[in-house]
């Protein structure tokens, strides 16, 4: 009984993280400019001193926050057009397929 419960919990964790739902022939696209975690600024997920081509999603990130951070502004009228481009570029490549649901560790390409 304990083994069955452990298997059910493991399957639930795999399903929640998306590991069990990945297709065997699924392609993974990694941008060239992604840096290792030792070379990134932990507050932004980017390489310090440069404007990156991609950002690694951190816990609590969402596409609006990533847009504002990349543009270095809080002005909604400046963020909104870029945010729309960010959604358009990334929606087909997001694990969830939903721009409102991004996961830490996921790579978001910047337009």
C-alpha positions as CSV (number, residue, x, y, z in Angstrom):
1,X,0.0,0.0,0.0
2,X,2.8,2.4,0.8
3,X,4.5,1.7,-2.5
4,X,1.4,2.4,-4.4
5,X,1.0,5.7,-2.6
6,X,4.6,6.6,-3.3
7,X,4.1,5.9,-7.0
8,X,0.9,8.0,-7.1
9,X,2.7,10.9,-5.4
10,X,5.7,10.6,-7.8
11,X,3.4,10.6,-10.9
12,X,1.6,13.6,-9.5
13,X,4.9,15.5,-9.1
14,X,6.0,14.5,-12.6
15,X,2.7,15.7,-14.1
16,X,2.8,19.0,-12.1
17,X,6.3,19.8,-13.3
18,X,5.5,18.8,-16.9
19,X,8.2,16.1,-17.1
20,X,5.6,13.3,-17.7
21,X,3.8,15.3,-20.4
22,X,6.9,16.0,-22.6
23,X,6.7,14.4,-26.0
24,X,9.7,12.1,-26.8
25,X,10.5,13.9,-30.0
26,X,10.0,17.4,-28.5
27,X,12.5,20.0,-29.6
28,X,14.2,22.2,-27.1
29,X,15.5,25.6,-28.4
30,X,18.2,27.2,-26.3
31,X,19.3,30.7,-27.2
32,X,23.0,31.2,-27.6
33,X,23.3,34.1,-25.2
34,X,22.1,32.3,-22.1
35,X,24.9,32.4,-19.5
36,X,25.6,30.0,-16.6
37,X,24.2,30.9,-13.2
38,X,27.6,31.9,-11.9
39,X,27.9,34.6,-14.6
40,X,24.4,36.1,-14.1
41,X,23.0,38.8,-12.0
42,X,20.8,36.9,-9.5
43,X,18.3,39.8,-9.2
44,X,17.6,40.0,-12.9
45,X,18.6,36.6,-14.3
46,X,20.7,38.3,-16.9
47,X,24.4,38.8,-17.7
48,X,25.4,42.0,-15.9
49,X,26.4,44.9,-18.1
50,X,24.7,43.7,-21.3
51,X,21.2,43.6,-22.7
52,X,20.6,39.8,-23.3
53,X,18.8,38.0,-26.1
54,X,17.1,35.8,-23.5
55,X,16.3,35.7,-19.8
56,X,16.0,32.7,-17.5
57,X,12.7,33.0,-15.6
58,X,13.2,33.4,-11.8
59,X,10.6,32.5,-9.1
60,X,7.9,35.2,-9.1
61,X,8.7,36.4,-12.6
62,X,6.0,37.2,-15.2
63,X,6.3,38.6,-18.7
64,X,5.3,42.1,-17.6
65,X,7.9,42.2,-14.9
66,X,10.6,40.8,-17.4
67,X,9.6,43.5,-19.9
68,X,9.8,46.3,-17.3
69,X,13.2,45.0,-16.1
70,X,14.6,44.7,-19.6
71,X,13.4,48.2,-20.6
72,X,14.5,49.6,-17.1
73,X,11.2,51.6,-16.7
74,X,8.0,51.6,-14.8
75,X,6.1,53.5,-17.4
76,X,3.1,51.4,-18.6
77,X,2.9,53.1,-22.0
78,X,6.5,52.1,-22.7
79,X,6.2,48.5,-21.3
80,X,2.9,47.6,-23.0
81,X,4.1,47.4,-26.7
82,X,7.2,45.5,-25.7
83,X,5.2,43.1,-23.5
84,X,2.9,42.3,-26.4
85,X,6.0,41.5,-28.6
86,X,7.4,39.3,-25.8
87,X,4.2,37.4,-25.6
88,X,4.0,36.9,-29.4
89,X,7.7,35.7,-29.6
90,X,7.5,33.3,-26.7
91,X,3.9,31.8,-26.6
92,X,4.7,29.0,-29.1
93,X,7.8,28.0,-27.1
94,X,6.5,28.1,-23.5
95,X,6.1,24.8,-21.8
96,X,2.6,25.6,-20.8
97,X,1.7,27.4,-24.1
98,X,0.1,30.1,-21.9
99,X,2.0,33.4,-21.4
100,X,0.3,33.8,-18.0
101,X,1.9,30.6,-16.8
102,X,5.7,30.6,-17.0
103,X,8.0,28.4,-14.8
104,X,11.3,29.2,-13.0
105,X,14.2,28.0,-15.2
106,X,12.3,28.5,-18.4
107,X,14.1,30.6,-21.0
108,X,12.2,33.6,-22.4
109,X,13.6,35.1,-25.7
110,X,13.6,38.9,-25.8
111,X,12.5,40.6,-29.0
